[in-house]
Amino acid sequence: MKIIEIRPDELEVSSDFSRSTSTRSFEDRLRSSIEAIGLAEPLKVVKKPSGGYLVIDGILRLQAVRNIRSRDPQRFSTVPAYLLDYSRRFEIRFQSDIYQDLLPSQLATLVEHLHRAESVRKLEIARFIGVSPATLRNYTGLWRLLERGGLFAKIVELMDVGVFPASNPYAWLRLTETGLERAILVHFSSGQEPEAWIDGAVRDARLGQAARYQLKHVESVTASLPADCYRVGEDVRAIKRDLGLRRAADRADMEDLREVRGKLIEVSRNTREPVLRVAATALSEYLS
């Protein structure tokens, strides 16, 4: 499966591959997200025997791109797409629907099972289900929240019902248990005990009555706590933020990344601080 760049006007859609209708608010949020950060997940397309390309997954994303281009024709002259086998188009779409229907916690568990028990490389899992490596990395983060248990696992419950976004589990992973409790008490539960508040929020979400928090709000809350609320020091968190910004904006060239990775490897080898050594090793592996 390879990624190609293709002009939006070369893409065709079919009702055979449309999902059930979405809400207007979801389409607006999707368009705003694509307008701000680009198309994070490539479309899935097949080349038709008669010519042209048929979208088998990503019709709403394509509609959002076309809407943006109608106002600004300079944007999205091409879009990334996985080019797949035409004869397997319904099979691939069926696989995509299965993954779309899984909760974040279920997909995180499946990814870790395939990786650990079946020895499937995570890059291959990303290609198989048609997501970017960065998105798959989020499922690894969700799994780590589940492994830590306690309130961290309860945060994933909130992600499963849509109260918290599942797109940056590392915002929560950087916190200590004390930090997590403080974040919930001060910024979400208005003083109610965190576990009781989470159980109530999950119950309300299933009834369609819970508040839903934006990613920017979650990231702001988890980044503004006292220093003793974090598992690593501010210097390491600053490195992670800088790397995240570089990747999101796609401005860092390979030479810069190699230099950063070299420094991280040097830190992991020379430091006597176990937490810093683990963080530096993890970051260097992430950049490799």
ZABADO-244568 format. One record per residue (C-alpha): residue in one letter; x negated, y negated, z. Coordinates in steps of 0.05 Angstrom, whole numbers, plus 5000, padded with zeros to 4 digits. Layout:
BEGIN
<node><type>a</type><xx>X</xx><yy>Y</yy><zz>Z</zz></node>
...
***
This chain:
BEGIN
<node><type>m</type><xx>5000</xx><yy>5000</yy><zz>5000</zz></node>
<node><type>k</type><xx>4969</xx><yy>4935</yy><zz>4977</zz></node>
<node><type>i</type><xx>4987</xx><yy>4862</yy><zz>4988</zz></node>
<node><type>i</type><xx>4998</xx><yy>4818</yy><zz>4927</zz></node>
<node><type>e</type><xx>5013</xx><yy>4744</yy><zz>4919</zz></node>
<node><type>i</type><xx>5075</xx><yy>4732</yy><zz>4878</zz></node>
<node><type>r</type><xx>5116</xx><yy>4672</yy><zz>4856</zz></node>
<node><type>p</type><xx>5185</xx><yy>4667</yy><zz>4890</zz></node>
<node><type>d</type><xx>5219</xx><yy>4661</yy><zz>4822</zz></node>
<node><type>e</type><xx>5192</xx><yy>4729</yy><zz>4802</zz></node>
<node><type>l</type><xx>5230</xx><yy>4762</yy><zz>4859</zz></node>
<node><type>e</type><xx>5299</xx><yy>4792</yy><zz>4853</zz></node>
<node><type>v</type><xx>5347</xx><yy>4814</yy><zz>4908</zz></node>
<node><type>s</type><xx>5401</xx><yy>4867</yy><zz>4909</zz></node>
<node><type>s</type><xx>5460</xx><yy>4879</yy><zz>4955</zz></node>
<node><type>d</type><xx>5434</xx><yy>4951</yy><zz>4961</zz></node>
<node><type>f</type><xx>5378</xx><yy>4925</yy><zz>5006</zz></node>
<node><type>s</type><xx>5416</xx><yy>4871</yy><zz>5045</zz></node>
<node><type>r</type><xx>5427</xx><yy>4879</yy><zz>5119</zz></node>
<node><type>s</type><xx>5490</xx><yy>4859</yy><zz>5154</zz></node>
<node><type>t</type><xx>5504</xx><yy>4784</yy><zz>5153</zz></node>
<node><type>s</type><xx>5464</xx><yy>4742</yy><zz>5202</zz></node>
<node><type>t</type><xx>5485</xx><yy>4681</yy><zz>5242</zz></node>
<node><type>r</type><xx>5472</xx><yy>4611</yy><zz>5216</zz></node>
<node><type>s</type><xx>5431</xx><yy>4596</yy><zz>5278</zz></node>
<node><type>f</type><xx>5385</xx><yy>4655</yy><zz>5264</zz></node>
<node><type>e</type><xx>5374</xx><yy>4633</yy><zz>5192</zz></node>
<node><type>d</type><xx>5359</xx><yy>4562</yy><zz>5216</zz></node>
<node><type>r</type><xx>5308</xx><yy>4587</yy><zz>5267</zz></node>
<node><type>l</type><xx>5276</xx><yy>4632</yy><zz>5214</zz></node>
<node><type>r</type><xx>5270</xx><yy>4575</yy><zz>5164</zz></node>
<node><type>s</type><xx>5241</xx><yy>4529</yy><zz>5217</zz></node>
<node><type>s</type><xx>5190</xx><yy>4582</yy><zz>5237</zz></node>
<node><type>i</type><xx>5168</xx><yy>4595</yy><zz>5165</zz></node>
<node><type>e</type><xx>5165</xx><yy>4520</yy><zz>5151</zz></node>
<node><type>a</type><xx>5120</xx><yy>4510</yy><zz>5212</zz></node>
<node><type>i</type><xx>5073</xx><yy>4570</yy><zz>5210</zz></node>
<node><type>g</type><xx>5083</xx><yy>4602</yy><zz>5142</zz></node>
<node><type>l</type><xx>5105</xx><yy>4672</yy><zz>5124</zz></node>
<node><type>a</type><xx>5075</xx><yy>4714</yy><zz>5180</zz></node>
<node><type>e</type><xx>5104</xx><yy>4780</yy><zz>5155</zz></node>
<node><type>p</type><xx>5096</xx><yy>4797</yy><zz>5081</zz></node>
<node><type>l</type><xx>5157</xx><yy>4817</yy><zz>5042</zz></node>
<node><type>k</type><xx>5164</xx><yy>4889</yy><zz>5017</zz></node>
<node><type>v</type><xx>5174</xx><yy>4893</yy><zz>4942</zz></node>
<node><type>v</type><xx>5174</xx><yy>4944</yy><zz>4886</zz></node>
<node><type>k</type><xx>5161</xx><yy>4934</yy><zz>4812</zz></node>
<node><type>k</type><xx>5222</xx><yy>4950</yy><zz>4770</zz></node>
<node><type>p</type><xx>5213</xx><yy>4995</yy><zz>4708</zz></node>
<node><type>s</type><xx>5247</xx><yy>4940</yy><zz>4668</zz></node>
<node><type>g</type><xx>5200</xx><yy>4886</yy><zz>4695</zz></node>
<node><type>g</type><xx>5201</xx><yy>4839</yy><zz>4753</zz></node>
<node><type>y</type><xx>5199</xx><yy>4853</yy><zz>4827</zz></node>
<node><type>l</type><xx>5255</xx><yy>4875</yy><zz>4873</zz></node>
<node><type>v</type><xx>5255</xx><yy>4856</yy><zz>4947</zz></node>
<node><type>i</type><xx>5271</xx><yy>4916</yy><zz>4991</zz></node>
<node><type>d</type><xx>5255</xx><yy>4882</yy><zz>5057</zz></node>
<node><type>g</type><xx>5252</xx><yy>4808</yy><zz>5072</zz></node>
<node><type>i</type><xx>5312</xx><yy>4779</yy><zz>5035</zz></node>
<node><type>l</type><xx>5326</xx><yy>4728</yy><zz>5090</zz></node>
<node><type>r</type><xx>5254</xx><yy>4707</yy><zz>5091</zz></node>
<node><type>l</type><xx>5256</xx><yy>4697</yy><zz>5016</zz></node>
<node><type>q</type><xx>5320</xx><yy>4655</yy><zz>5022</zz></node>
<node><type>a</type><xx>5285</xx><yy>4612</yy><zz>5074</zz></node>
<node><type>v</type><xx>5225</xx><yy>4602</yy><zz>5028</zz></node>
<node><type>r</type><xx>5270</xx><yy>4583</yy><zz>4970</zz></node>
<node><type>n</type><xx>5308</xx><yy>4534</yy><zz>5015</zz></node>
<node><type>i</type><xx>5242</xx><yy>4501</yy><zz>5035</zz></node>
<node><type>r</type><xx>5219</xx><yy>4498</yy><zz>4962</zz></node>
<node><type>s</type><xx>5284</xx><yy>4464</yy><zz>4942</zz></node>
<node><type>r</type><xx>5263</xx><yy>4406</yy><zz>4986</zz></node>
<node><type>d</type><xx>5188</xx><yy>4410</yy><zz>4975</zz></node>
<node><type>p</type><xx>5169</xx><yy>4447</yy><zz>4910</zz></node>
<node><type>q</type><xx>5095</xx><yy>4443</yy><zz>4929</zz></node>
<node><type>r</type><xx>5105</xx><yy>4492</yy><zz>4987</zz></node>
<node><type>f</type><xx>5100</xx><yy>4568</yy><zz>4978</zz></node>
<node><type>s</type><xx>5080</xx><yy>4570</yy><zz>4905</zz></node>
<node><type>t</type><xx>5067</xx><yy>4644</yy><zz>4920</zz></node>
<node><type>v</type><xx>5086</xx><yy>4689</yy><zz>4978</zz></node>
<node><type>p</type><xx>5050</xx><yy>4752</yy><zz>5004</zz></node>
<node><type>a</type><xx>5085</xx><yy>4819</yy><zz>4992</zz></node>
<node><type>y</type><xx>5070</xx><yy>4892</yy><zz>5002</zz></node>
<node><type>l</type><xx>5075</xx><yy>4926</yy><zz>4934</zz></node>
<node><type>l</type><xx>5107</xx><yy>4994</yy><zz>4943</zz></node>
<node><type>d</type><xx>5128</xx><yy>5053</yy><zz>4900</zz></node>
<node><type>y</type><xx>5193</xx><yy>5041</yy><zz>4863</zz></node>
<node><type>s</type><xx>5214</xx><yy>5114</yy><zz>4869</zz></node>
<node><type>r</type><xx>5210</xx><yy>5110</yy><zz>4945</zz></node>
<node><type>r</type><xx>5248</xx><yy>5044</yy><zz>4952</zz></node>
<node><type>f</type><xx>5308</xx><yy>5073</yy><zz>4991</zz></node>
<node><type>e</type><xx>5263</xx><yy>5116</yy><zz>5035</zz></node>
<node><type>i</type><xx>5219</xx><yy>5056</yy><zz>5053</zz></node>
<node><type>r</type><xx>5280</xx><yy>5013</yy><zz>5067</zz></node>
<node><type>f</type><xx>5308</xx><yy>5067</yy><zz>5112</zz></node>
<node><type>q</type><xx>5243</xx><yy>5069</yy><zz>5151</zz></node>
<node><type>s</type><xx>5244</xx><yy>4993</yy><zz>5158</zz></node>
<node><type>d</type><xx>5315</xx><yy>4995</yy><zz>5185</zz></node>
<node><type>i</type><xx>5295</xx><yy>5046</yy><zz>5237</zz></node>
<node><type>y</type><xx>5240</xx><yy>5001</yy><zz>5263</zz></node>
<node><type>q</type><xx>5285</xx><yy>4940</yy><zz>5260</zz></node>
<node><type>d</type><xx>5334</xx><yy>4976</yy><zz>5305</zz></node>
<node><type>l</type><xx>5283</xx><yy>4993</yy><zz>5359</zz></node>
<node><type>l</type><xx>5277</xx><yy>4949</yy><zz>5421</zz></node>
<node><type>p</type><xx>5209</xx><yy>4916</yy><zz>5432</zz></node>
<node><type>s</type><xx>5194</xx><yy>4965</yy><zz>5489</zz></node>
<node><type>q</type><xx>5213</xx><yy>5025</yy><zz>5446</zz></node>
<node><type>l</type><xx>5169</xx><yy>5002</yy><zz>5388</zz></node>
<node><type>a</type><xx>5111</xx><yy>4988</yy><zz>5435</zz></node>
<node><type>t</type><xx>5118</xx><yy>5058</yy><zz>5464</zz></node>
<node><type>l</type><xx>5121</xx><yy>5089</yy><zz>5395</zz></node>
<node><type>v</type><xx>5059</xx><yy>5051</yy><zz>5371</zz></node>
<node><type>e</type><xx>5018</xx><yy>5073</yy><zz>5432</zz></node>
<node><type>h</type><xx>5041</xx><yy>5145</yy><zz>5424</zz></node>
<node><type>l</type><xx>5021</xx><yy>5147</yy><zz>5351</zz></node>
<node><type>h</type><xx>4954</xx><yy>5115</yy><zz>5368</zz></node>
<node><type>r</type><xx>4936</xx><yy>5155</yy><zz>5430</zz></node>
<node><type>a</type><xx>4969</xx><yy>5223</yy><zz>5420</zz></node>
<node><type>e</type><xx>4967</xx><yy>5227</yy><zz>5344</zz></node>
<node><type>s</type><xx>4902</xx><yy>5188</yy><zz>5333</zz></node>
<node><type>v</type><xx>4933</xx><yy>5141</yy><zz>5282</zz></node>
<node><type>r</type><xx>4894</xx><yy>5077</yy><zz>5273</zz></node>
<node><type>k</type><xx>4934</xx><yy>5016</yy><zz>5292</zz></node>
<node><type>l</type><xx>4917</xx><yy>4983</yy><zz>5226</zz></node>
<node><type>e</type><xx>4950</xx><yy>5042</yy><zz>5190</zz></node>
<node><type>i</type><xx>5011</xx><yy>5037</yy><zz>5236</zz></node>
<node><type>a</type><xx>5018</xx><yy>4963</yy><zz>5217</zz></node>
<node><type>r</type><xx>5015</xx><yy>4980</yy><zz>5143</zz></node>
<node><type>f</type><xx>5065</xx><yy>5037</yy><zz>5151</zz></node>
<node><type>i</type><xx>5119</xx><yy>4995</yy><zz>5184</zz></node>
<node><type>g</type><xx>5102</xx><yy>4933</yy><zz>5143</zz></node>
<node><type>v</type><xx>5080</xx><yy>4884</yy><zz>5197</zz></node>
<node><type>s</type><xx>5017</xx><yy>4843</yy><zz>5204</zz></node>
<node><type>p</type><xx>4960</xx><yy>4866</yy><zz>5249</zz></node>
<node><type>a</type><xx>4974</xx><yy>4806</yy><zz>5294</zz></node>
<node><type>t</type><xx>5046</xx><yy>4828</yy><zz>5304</zz></node>
<node><type>l</type><xx>5024</xx><yy>4899</yy><zz>5319</zz></node>
<node><type>r</type><xx>4975</xx><yy>4871</yy><zz>5370</zz></node>
<node><type>n</type><xx>5036</xx><yy>4842</yy><zz>5406</zz></node>
<node><type>y</type><xx>5064</xx><yy>4912</yy><zz>5414</zz></node>
<node><type>t</type><xx>4999</xx><yy>4932</yy><zz>5447</zz></node>
<node><type>g</type><xx>5009</xx><yy>4873</yy><zz>5494</zz></node>
<node><type>l</type><xx>5080</xx><yy>4896</yy><zz>5510</zz></node>
<node><type>w</type><xx>5053</xx><yy>4966</yy><zz>5526</zz></node>
<node><type>r</type><xx>5003</xx><yy>4936</yy><zz>5574</zz></node>
<node><type>l</type><xx>5059</xx><yy>4899</yy><zz>5609</zz></node>
<node><type>l</type><xx>5097</xx><yy>4965</yy><zz>5616</zz></node>
<node><type>e</type><xx>5034</xx><yy>4999</yy><zz>5643</zz></node>
<node><type>r</type><xx>5024</xx><yy>4946</yy><zz>5696</zz></node>
<node><type>g</type><xx>5094</xx><yy>4960</yy><zz>5722</zz></node>
<node><type>g</type><xx>5132</xx><yy>4920</yy><zz>5774</zz></node>
<node><type>l</type><xx>5153</xx><yy>4851</yy><zz>5752</zz></node>
<node><type>f</type><xx>5110</xx><yy>4857</yy><zz>5689</zz></node>
<node><type>a</type><xx>5153</xx><yy>4915</yy><zz>5664</zz></node>
<node><type>k</type><xx>5215</xx><yy>4875</yy><zz>5683</zz></node>
<node><type>i</type><xx>5192</xx><yy>4819</yy><zz>5637</zz></node>
<node><type>v</type><xx>5195</xx><yy>4869</yy><zz>5580</zz></node>
<node><type>e</type><xx>5268</xx><yy>4883</yy><zz>5599</zz></node>
<node><type>l</type><xx>5281</xx><yy>4809</yy><zz>5588</zz></node>
<node><type>m</type><xx>5248</xx><yy>4814</yy><zz>5520</zz></node>
<node><type>d</type><xx>5290</xx><yy>4874</yy><zz>5501</zz></node>
<node><type>v</type><xx>5354</xx><yy>4833</yy><zz>5512</zz></node>
<node><type>g</type><xx>5326</xx><yy>4769</yy><zz>5481</zz></node>
<node><type>v</type><xx>5321</xx><yy>4725</yy><zz>5543</zz></node>
<node><type>f</type><xx>5246</xx><yy>4718</yy><zz>5532</zz></node>
<node><type>p</type><xx>5213</xx><yy>4723</yy><zz>5463</zz></node>
<node><type>a</type><xx>5170</xx><yy>4785</yy><zz>5452</zz></node>
<node><type>s</type><xx>5123</xx><yy>4749</yy><zz>5405</zz></node>
<node><type>n</type><xx>5069</xx><yy>4731</yy><zz>5456</zz></node>
<node><type>p</type><xx>5064</xx><yy>4782</yy><zz>5513</zz></node>
<node><type>y</type><xx>4993</xx><yy>4758</yy><zz>5527</zz></node>
<node><type>a</type><xx>5023</xx><yy>4694</yy><zz>5557</zz></node>
<node><type>w</type><xx>5047</xx><yy>4739</yy><zz>5614</zz></node>
<node><type>l</type><xx>4989</xx><yy>4787</yy><zz>5615</zz></node>
<node><type>r</type><xx>4941</xx><yy>4732</yy><zz>5635</zz></node>
<node><type>l</type><xx>4977</xx><yy>4723</yy><zz>5701</zz></node>
<node><type>t</type><xx>4966</xx><yy>4758</yy><zz>5767</zz></node>
<node><type>e</type><xx>5026</xx><yy>4788</yy><zz>5802</zz></node>
<node><type>t</type><xx>5027</xx><yy>4726</yy><zz>5847</zz></node>
<node><type>g</type><xx>5024</xx><yy>4681</yy><zz>5785</zz></node>
<node><type>l</type><xx>5082</xx><yy>4718</yy><zz>5753</zz></node>
<node><type>e</type><xx>5124</xx><yy>4711</yy><zz>5815</zz></node>
<node><type>r</type><xx>5108</xx><yy>4637</yy><zz>5819</zz></node>
<node><type>a</type><xx>5125</xx><yy>4625</yy><zz>5746</zz></node>
<node><type>i</type><xx>5193</xx><yy>4657</yy><zz>5754</zz></node>
<node><type>l</type><xx>5210</xx><yy>4625</yy><zz>5821</zz></node>
<node><type>v</type><xx>5190</xx><yy>4555</yy><zz>5801</zz></node>
<node><type>h</type><xx>5209</xx><yy>4552</yy><zz>5727</zz></node>
<node><type>f</type><xx>5265</xx><yy>4603</yy><zz>5715</zz></node>
<node><type>s</type><xx>5302</xx><yy>4629</yy><zz>5776</zz></node>
<node><type>s</type><xx>5309</xx><yy>4564</yy><zz>5815</zz></node>
<node><type>g</type><xx>5284</xx><yy>4598</yy><zz>5878</zz></node>
<node><type>q</type><xx>5322</xx><yy>4663</yy><zz>5871</zz></node>
<node><type>e</type><xx>5281</xx><yy>4726</yy><zz>5883</zz></node>
<node><type>p</type><xx>5248</xx><yy>4744</yy><zz>5816</zz></node>
<node><type>e</type><xx>5273</xx><yy>4816</yy><zz>5812</zz></node>
<node><type>a</type><xx>5344</xx><yy>4797</yy><zz>5829</zz></node>
<node><type>w</type><xx>5342</xx><yy>4740</yy><zz>5779</zz></node>
<node><type>i</type><xx>5315</xx><yy>4786</yy><zz>5724</zz></node>
<node><type>d</type><xx>5369</xx><yy>4838</yy><zz>5737</zz></node>
<node><type>g</type><xx>5423</xx><yy>4785</yy><zz>5734</zz></node>
<node><type>a</type><xx>5394</xx><yy>4754</yy><zz>5670</zz></node>
<node><type>v</type><xx>5391</xx><yy>4822</yy><zz>5636</zz></node>
<node><type>r</type><xx>5463</xx><yy>4836</yy><zz>5656</zz></node>
<node><type>d</type><xx>5487</xx><yy>4768</yy><zz>5631</zz></node>
<node><type>a</type><xx>5448</xx><yy>4776</yy><zz>5566</zz></node>
<node><type>r</type><xx>5484</xx><yy>4842</yy><zz>5552</zz></node>
<node><type>l</type><xx>5550</xx><yy>4803</yy><zz>5561</zz></node>
<node><type>g</type><xx>5525</xx><yy>4748</yy><zz>5515</zz></node>
<node><type>q</type><xx>5521</xx><yy>4697</yy><zz>5572</zz></node>
<node><type>a</type><xx>5447</xx><yy>4689</yy><zz>5589</zz></node>
<node><type>a</type><xx>5401</xx><yy>4631</yy><zz>5571</zz></node>
<node><type>r</type><xx>5348</xx><yy>4646</yy><zz>5519</zz></node>
<node><type>y</type><xx>5280</xx><yy>4613</yy><zz>5526</zz></node>
<node><type>q</type><xx>5237</xx><yy>4590</yy><zz>5468</zz></node>
<node><type>l</type><xx>5166</xx><yy>4614</yy><zz>5459</zz></node>
<node><type>k</type><xx>5138</xx><yy>4544</yy><zz>5468</zz></node>
<node><type>h</type><xx>5171</xx><yy>4538</yy><zz>5536</zz></node>
<node><type>v</type><xx>5145</xx><yy>4606</yy><zz>5559</zz></node>
<node><type>e</type><xx>5074</xx><yy>4589</yy><zz>5536</zz></node>
<node><type>s</type><xx>5077</xx><yy>4520</yy><zz>5569</zz></node>
<node><type>v</type><xx>5101</xx><yy>4550</yy><zz>5636</zz></node>
<node><type>t</type><xx>5049</xx><yy>4606</yy><zz>5637</zz></node>
<node><type>a</type><xx>4993</xx><yy>4558</yy><zz>5618</zz></node>
<node><type>s</type><xx>5006</xx><yy>4506</yy><zz>5672</zz></node>
<node><type>l</type><xx>5000</xx><yy>4546</yy><zz>5737</zz></node>
<node><type>p</type><xx>4947</xx><yy>4538</yy><zz>5791</zz></node>
<node><type>a</type><xx>4880</xx><yy>4572</yy><zz>5777</zz></node>
<node><type>d</type><xx>4891</xx><yy>4628</yy><zz>5827</zz></node>
<node><type>c</type><xx>4952</xx><yy>4651</yy><zz>5786</zz></node>
<node><type>y</type><xx>4907</xx><yy>4677</yy><zz>5729</zz></node>
<node><type>r</type><xx>4869</xx><yy>4742</yy><zz>5722</zz></node>
<node><type>v</type><xx>4809</xx><yy>4707</yy><zz>5690</zz></node>
<node><type>g</type><xx>4779</xx><yy>4638</yy><zz>5696</zz></node>
<node><type>e</type><xx>4797</xx><yy>4576</yy><zz>5655</zz></node>
<node><type>d</type><xx>4735</xx><yy>4583</yy><zz>5612</zz></node>
<node><type>v</type><xx>4757</xx><yy>4651</yy><zz>5585</zz></node>
<node><type>r</type><xx>4828</xx><yy>4627</yy><zz>5576</zz></node>
<node><type>a</type><xx>4802</xx><yy>4567</yy><zz>5538</zz></node>
<node><type>i</type><xx>4764</xx><yy>4612</yy><zz>5491</zz></node>
<node><type>k</type><xx>4827</xx><yy>4653</yy><zz>5478</zz></node>
<node><type>r</type><xx>4868</xx><yy>4590</yy><zz>5465</zz></node>
<node><type>d</type><xx>4816</xx><yy>4563</yy><zz>5417</zz></node>
<node><type>l</type><xx>4814</xx><yy>4629</yy><zz>5379</zz></node>
<node><type>g</type><xx>4890</xx><yy>4632</yy><zz>5377</zz></node>
<node><type>l</type><xx>4894</xx><yy>4562</yy><zz>5348</zz></node>
<node><type>r</type><xx>4840</xx><yy>4578</yy><zz>5297</zz></node>
<node><type>r</type><xx>4875</xx><yy>4641</yy><zz>5274</zz></node>
<node><type>a</type><xx>4944</xx><yy>4608</yy><zz>5272</zz></node>
<node><type>a</type><xx>4918</xx><yy>4551</yy><zz>5229</zz></node>
<node><type>d</type><xx>4873</xx><yy>4597</yy><zz>5189</zz></node>
<node><type>r</type><xx>4816</xx><yy>4547</yy><zz>5192</zz></node>
<node><type>a</type><xx>4760</xx><yy>4588</yy><zz>5221</zz></node>
<node><type>d</type><xx>4713</xx><yy>4617</yy><zz>5169</zz></node>
<node><type>m</type><xx>4678</xx><yy>4684</yy><zz>5178</zz></node>
<node><type>e</type><xx>4611</xx><yy>4652</yy><zz>5197</zz></node>
<node><type>d</type><xx>4643</xx><yy>4617</yy><zz>5256</zz></node>
<node><type>l</type><xx>4677</xx><yy>4682</yy><zz>5278</zz></node>
<node><type>r</type><xx>4612</xx><yy>4721</yy><zz>5273</zz></node>
<node><type>e</type><xx>4577</xx><yy>4669</yy><zz>5316</zz></node>
<node><type>v</type><xx>4633</xx><yy>4671</yy><zz>5368</zz></node>
<node><type>r</type><xx>4633</xx><yy>4747</yy><zz>5368</zz></node>
<node><type>g</type><xx>4558</xx><yy>4748</yy><zz>5378</zz></node>
<node><type>k</type><xx>4563</xx><yy>4702</yy><zz>5438</zz></node>
<node><type>l</type><xx>4619</xx><yy>4744</yy><zz>5468</zz></node>
<node><type>i</type><xx>4577</xx><yy>4808</yy><zz>5460</zz></node>
<node><type>e</type><xx>4519</xx><yy>4773</yy><zz>5494</zz></node>
<node><type>v</type><xx>4564</xx><yy>4753</yy><zz>5552</zz></node>
<node><type>s</type><xx>4593</xx><yy>4823</yy><zz>5559</zz></node>
<node><type>r</type><xx>4522</xx><yy>4852</yy><zz>5563</zz></node>
<node><type>n</type><xx>4492</xx><yy>4801</yy><zz>5610</zz></node>
<node><type>t</type><xx>4546</xx><yy>4780</yy><zz>5659</zz></node>
<node><type>r</type><xx>4551</xx><yy>4811</yy><zz>5728</zz></node>
<node><type>e</type><xx>4624</xx><yy>4792</yy><zz>5734</zz></node>
<node><type>p</type><xx>4667</xx><yy>4853</yy><zz>5716</zz></node>
<node><type>v</type><xx>4729</xx><yy>4813</yy><zz>5697</zz></node>
<node><type>l</type><xx>4689</xx><yy>4768</yy><zz>5651</zz></node>
<node><type>r</type><xx>4653</xx><yy>4828</yy><zz>5620</zz></node>
<node><type>v</type><xx>4720</xx><yy>4862</yy><zz>5605</zz></node>
<node><type>a</type><xx>4749</xx><yy>4798</yy><zz>5576</zz></node>
<node><type>a</type><xx>4688</xx><yy>4784</yy><zz>5532</zz></node>
<node><type>t</type><xx>4687</xx><yy>4856</yy><zz>5507</zz></node>
<node><type>a</type><xx>4761</xx><yy>4854</yy><zz>5490</zz></node>
<node><type>l</type><xx>4755</xx><yy>4788</yy><zz>5453</zz></node>
<node><type>s</type><xx>4695</xx><yy>4812</yy><zz>5413</zz></node>
<node><type>e</type><xx>4733</xx><yy>4875</yy><zz>5393</zz></node>
<node><type>y</type><xx>4793</xx><yy>4832</yy><zz>5373</zz></node>
<node><type>l</type><xx>4749</xx><yy>4792</yy><zz>5326</zz></node>
<node><type>s</type><xx>4715</xx><yy>4852</yy><zz>5295</zz></node>
***
